[in-house]
């Protein structure tokens, strides 16, 4: 999973942070990044509000028009480069470029507009990119158990669903750690399957 070739260098992983419009992607990246995050947010215009309905997110005043970028060192051996995707449909053409080389993704879910994160889930499933769903618990949103969210989204039992407050660095870091654990489990499962098919001991 690592890009670094030097055995003494930390593993560097490209991770996407995706989800629907207003799900908290920019907030998430900004909260966890150990460097000054790069953000491409612009003010919402009257025309933009027509294209992107604000039902459930009426307080939102800005939107990402390209990407967010940040970096976080999870431990001495693991550094994550985070790329936040734009949420609006008209910017989805950027997703293909952003996902090049990505090893996993955090899909932020807003239970006030849960269906908005379905396209992100479909996108990663079609490309075989491992992901977790992080339920961003907004103050005015209803609290659902992870199992309820899993059932509502039709997710398989292998996809982790975690609670998250995108404003808190500790909460975002916990979600990223859950993703890395999930990716390691996926890698181990694939390695075990390959060994079984080749007749080699696992």
C-alpha positions in Angstrom: 0.0 0.0 0.0 3.0 2.3 0.4 4.4 4.7 -2.1 7.7 5.0 -0.3 10.5 2.6 -1.4 13.0 3.3 1.4 12.3 0.8 4.2 13.2 3.4 6.8 10.7 5.9 5.4 7.1 6.0 6.5 4.4 4.6 4.3 2.6 7.4 2.5 -1.0 6.7 1.5 -3.3 8.7 -0.7 -6.8 8.9 0.9 -10.0 10.5 -0.5 -12.6 12.2 1.6 -15.9 12.1 -0.2 -19.6 12.6 0.3 -22.5 14.7 -0.6 -22.8 18.5 -0.9 -22.4 20.0 2.6 -21.5 16.7 4.3 -18.4 18.3 6.0 -15.5 17.2 3.8 -13.7 20.5 4.0 -14.2 20.7 7.7 -12.9 17.2 8.1 -9.7 17.8 6.2 -9.1 21.1 7.9 -9.6 19.6 11.4 -7.2 16.7 11.0 -4.5 18.2 8.8 -1.1 18.9 10.4 -0.2 21.4 7.7 -2.1 24.4 6.6 -4.8 22.8 4.4 -5.3 23.8 0.8 -8.9 24.6 0.2 -10.7 25.7 -3.0 -13.9 27.0 -1.4 -15.9 29.7 -3.0 -18.9 31.7 -1.8 -22.3 30.3 -2.9 -24.0 32.6 -5.4 -27.7 32.9 -6.0 -27.2 30.9 -9.2 -25.3 28.2 -7.3 -28.0 27.9 -4.8 -30.4 27.2 -7.7 -28.1 24.4 -8.9 -27.4 23.0 -5.4 -30.5 23.0 -3.2 -29.7 23.8 0.4 -32.5 21.8 2.0 -31.1 20.6 5.3 -27.9 22.7 5.0 -29.4 26.2 4.9 -26.5 27.7 6.8 -23.9 26.7 4.2 -22.4 29.7 2.5 -19.4 28.3 0.6 -18.6 25.2 -1.5 -15.6 23.3 -2.8 -15.1 23.8 -6.5 -11.9 21.6 -7.0 -10.4 19.8 -4.0 -9.2 20.1 -0.4 -5.8 18.9 0.5 -4.2 18.1 3.8 -1.7 15.7 5.5 -1.7 13.8 8.7 0.9 11.5 10.4 -1.1 8.7 12.0 2.1 7.1 13.5 5.8 7.1 12.8 5.2 4.6 10.0 2.0 5.9 8.4 1.5 9.3 6.7 -1.8 10.1 5.0 -2.3 12.6 2.1 -5.9 13.6 2.1 -7.8 14.8 -0.9 -11.3 16.1 -0.4 -13.6 15.8 -3.4 -16.2 18.3 -4.5 -19.7 17.2 -3.6 -21.8 18.7 -6.5 -22.7 16.6 -9.5 -21.3 19.1 -12.0 -17.8 18.7 -10.5 -17.7 14.9 -10.5 -15.5 14.8 -13.6 -12.7 15.7 -11.1 -13.2 12.5 -9.2 -11.5 10.3 -11.8 -8.4 12.4 -11.6 -8.4 12.6 -7.8 -8.9 8.9 -7.3 -5.8 8.0 -9.4 -3.4 6.2 -7.0 -5.9 6.4 -4.1 -5.8 3.4 -1.7 -9.0 4.2 0.2 -11.7 6.7 1.1 -13.7 8.1 3.9 -17.3 8.7 2.8 -18.9 11.3 5.0 -22.6 10.7 5.5 -25.0 13.4 6.7 -28.1 11.7 8.0 -30.2 14.8 7.2 -29.5 14.1 3.5 -28.3 10.5 3.6 -29.0 9.8 -0.1 -26.5 12.4 -1.1 -23.6 10.1 -0.2 -24.9 7.1 -2.3 -23.1 8.2 -5.5 -19.7 8.3 -3.6 -20.4 4.7 -2.3 -21.2 3.6 -5.8 -18.1 5.3 -7.2 -15.7 3.5 -4.9 -17.5 0.1 -5.1 -17.3 0.2 -8.9 -13.6 0.9 -8.8 -12.8 -1.6 -6.0 -11.4 1.1 -3.7 -11.8 0.2 0.0 -13.8 2.7 2.0 -15.5 3.3 5.3 -18.6 5.4 6.0 -18.2 8.1 8.7 -21.5 9.5 9.9 -20.9 13.2 10.5 -23.2 13.9 13.5 -24.4 17.5 13.0 -25.9 19.2 16.1 -29.3 19.4 14.5 -29.2 15.9 12.9 -30.9 12.8 14.3 -28.6 10.3 15.9 -28.7 6.8 14.3 -26.9 3.7 15.3 -24.2 2.5 12.8 -26.3 -0.6 12.1 -29.3 1.6 11.2 -27.1 3.6 8.8 -25.7 0.4 7.3 -29.2 -1.0 6.7 -30.5 2.3 5.2 -27.5 2.4 2.8 -27.6 -1.2 1.9 -23.9 -1.7 2.9 -22.4 -5.2 3.3 -21.1 -6.3 6.7 -17.5 -5.8 5.6 -17.8 -2.0 5.2 -17.1 -0.2 8.6 -19.6 2.4 9.7 -18.3 4.8 12.3 -19.6 7.9 14.1 -17.6 11.1 13.5 -17.7 14.8 14.3 -15.8 16.4 11.4 -15.0 19.5 13.5 -12.8 17.5 16.0 -9.3 16.4 15.0 -9.5 13.4 17.4 -12.7 12.2 15.9 -11.5 12.6 12.3 -8.2 10.9 13.2 -10.2 8.0 14.7 -12.1 7.6 11.4 -8.9 7.6 9.4 -7.4 5.0 11.7 -10.5 2.8 11.1 -10.0 3.2 7.4 -6.4 2.1 7.6 -7.3 -0.9 9.7 -10.0 -1.8 7.1 -7.5 -1.5 4.2 -5.0 -3.7 6.1 -7.7 -6.3 6.6 -8.6 -6.2 2.9 -5.0 -6.6 1.9 -4.6 -9.6 4.3 -7.7 -11.2 2.9 -6.6 -10.8 -0.7 -3.2 -12.2 0.2 -4.8 -15.2 1.9 -7.1 -15.8 -1.1 -4.1 -15.7 -3.5 -2.1 -18.1 -1.4 -5.0 -20.6 -1.2 -5.6 -20.4 -4.9 -1.9 -21.0 -5.7 -1.7 -23.9 -3.2 0.9 -22.1 -1.1 0.5 -22.1 2.7 -1.1 -18.9 4.0 
